[in-house]
Amino acid sequence: LNDNNNTHKLLNDNNNTHKLLNDNNNTDKLLNDNDNTHKLLNANNNTHKLLNANNNTHKLLNANDNTHKLLNDNNNTHKLLNDNNNTHKLLNDNNNTHKLLNDNATPGHLQIIE
C-alpha cells in the first residue's frame, strides 16, 4: 500500500510538474506573441510617422512652389504695368511734343518733325 501511495504521489508530482511546464511554455508563447505584436505596431507607427513627415514635406514644398509662382506672377504683372506706364508716358511726351511744335509752327509754313 505504501509503495502504491508513493507511486501515485510520484505520478501526481510528475503530472503537476508537466502542467507547470506547459503553463510556463504557454506563458512564454503569449509573451513572445505580445512582443511580436508590439514590434509590428511600433514598426507600423514608425512607417506612418515617416509617411506623414513625407506628406508634410511635400505639402511645404508645394506651398513654397505656389508662393514662388505667385511672386513670379506678381513680378511679371508689375513689370507689365511698368512697361505700360512707360509706354503711356512716352506717348504722352510725344503728344505734348507734337502739340508744342504745332503751336509754335508759323502759320502758312511747313513744320518738319523728325
C-alpha positions as CSV (number, residue, x, y, z in Angstrom):
1,L,0.0,0.0,0.0
2,N,2.8,2.4,0.8
3,D,4.5,1.7,-2.4
4,N,1.3,2.2,-4.3
5,N,0.7,5.5,-2.4
6,N,4.3,6.6,-3.2
7,T,3.9,5.7,-6.8
8,H,0.6,7.7,-7.0
9,K,2.3,10.6,-5.3
10,L,5.2,10.5,-7.8
11,L,2.8,10.3,-10.7
12,N,0.9,13.3,-9.3
13,D,4.1,15.2,-8.8
14,N,5.1,14.4,-12.4
15,N,1.7,15.5,-13.6
16,N,1.9,18.7,-11.7
17,T,5.4,19.3,-13.0
18,H,4.3,18.7,-16.6
19,K,1.3,21.0,-16.0
20,L,3.6,23.8,-14.7
21,L,6.0,23.3,-17.6
22,N,3.1,23.5,-20.1
23,D,1.8,26.6,-18.3
24,N,5.2,28.2,-18.5
25,N,5.5,27.3,-22.2
26,N,2.1,28.8,-22.9
27,T,3.0,31.9,-20.9
28,D,6.3,32.3,-22.8
29,K,4.5,31.8,-26.1
30,L,1.9,34.5,-25.2
31,L,4.7,36.9,-24.1
32,N,6.6,36.3,-27.4
33,D,3.4,36.8,-29.4
34,N,2.8,40.1,-27.5
35,D,6.4,41.2,-28.1
36,N,6.0,40.5,-31.8
37,T,2.7,42.3,-31.9
38,H,4.2,45.4,-30.2
39,K,7.2,45.3,-32.6
40,L,4.8,45.2,-35.6
41,L,2.7,48.0,-34.1
42,N,5.8,50.1,-33.5
43,A,7.0,49.4,-37.0
44,N,3.6,50.5,-38.4
45,N,3.6,53.6,-36.2
46,N,7.1,54.5,-37.4
47,T,6.1,53.9,-41.0
48,H,3.0,56.1,-40.6
49,K,5.2,58.8,-38.9
50,L,7.6,58.7,-41.9
51,L,4.7,58.8,-44.4
52,N,3.2,61.8,-42.5
53,A,6.5,63.5,-42.4
54,N,7.0,63.0,-46.1
55,N,3.4,64.2,-46.8
56,N,4.1,67.3,-44.7
57,T,7.4,67.9,-46.5
58,H,5.6,67.6,-49.9
59,K,2.9,70.0,-48.7
60,L,5.5,72.5,-47.6
61,L,7.4,72.1,-50.9
62,N,4.2,72.6,-52.9
63,A,3.3,75.6,-50.7
64,N,6.7,77.1,-51.4
65,D,6.4,76.4,-55.1
66,N,3.0,78.1,-55.2
67,T,4.4,81.0,-53.3
68,H,7.2,81.4,-55.7
69,K,4.8,81.1,-58.6
70,L,2.6,83.8,-57.1
71,L,5.6,86.0,-56.5
72,N,6.8,85.5,-60.1
73,D,3.3,86.2,-61.4
74,N,3.2,89.4,-59.3
75,N,6.6,90.4,-60.5
76,N,5.6,89.8,-64.1
77,T,2.4,91.8,-63.6
78,H,4.3,94.7,-62.1
79,K,6.8,94.6,-65.0
80,L,3.9,94.7,-67.5
81,L,2.3,97.6,-65.6
82,N,5.6,99.5,-65.5
83,D,6.1,98.8,-69.2
84,N,2.6,100.0,-70.0
85,N,3.1,103.1,-67.8
86,N,6.4,103.9,-69.6
87,T,4.7,103.4,-73.0
88,H,1.9,105.8,-72.0
89,K,4.4,108.3,-70.7
90,L,6.3,108.2,-74.0
91,L,3.1,108.5,-76.0
92,N,2.1,111.5,-73.8
93,D,5.5,113.1,-74.2
94,N,5.3,112.6,-77.9
95,N,1.8,114.1,-78.0
96,N,3.0,117.0,-76.0
97,T,6.0,117.5,-78.3
98,H,3.8,117.4,-81.4
99,K,1.4,119.9,-79.7
100,L,4.2,122.3,-78.9
101,L,5.6,122.0,-82.4
102,N,2.2,122.6,-83.9
103,D,1.5,125.5,-81.5
104,N,4.9,127.1,-82.3
105,A,4.6,126.5,-86.1
106,T,4.3,129.7,-88.1
107,P,1.0,129.8,-89.9
108,G,1.5,129.1,-93.6
109,H,4.9,127.4,-93.1
110,L,5.6,123.7,-93.2
111,Q,6.9,122.4,-89.9
112,I,9.3,119.4,-90.4
113,I,9.2,116.9,-87.5
114,E,11.8,114.2,-87.3
